[in-house]
Amino acid sequence: MSILVFTVTCPDPDAASDIADDLLVRRLAARATLHPPVESHYRALDGVDYSEEITLTLITRPELETAVEFAIRGLHPYDMPPILRHEERANADYEAWVMAETGG
């Protein structure tokens, strides 16, 4: 068994919290963690730019990958939100909890 971890940067705590709450209520995620502000540096049309962002981590089951991405895209204020994901292994009881909380 494995879990799926999404990492999404958001422009502010309100946007991250809105996404987190929506996915939790809809049982698309079992856990959401909002991390302290980070300074993101990235290529932009006029060179290198930077902004302060909130990193949001979402824990779900692999079968919900498409639904979670669709939900994030619908709620995120960026035209092209950075949505990263990877599968992880965790202790068996935590994996079972993630599955149960996301309807699996």
PyMOL commands that set and color helices and strands:
alter all, ss='L'
color gray80, all
select helices_A, chain A and resi 13-25+62-75+92-101
alter helices_A, ss='H'
color red, helices_A
select strands_A, chain A and resi 3-10+31-44+47-60+83-88
alter strands_A, ss='S'
color yellow, strands_A
deselect
rebuild
show_as cartoon
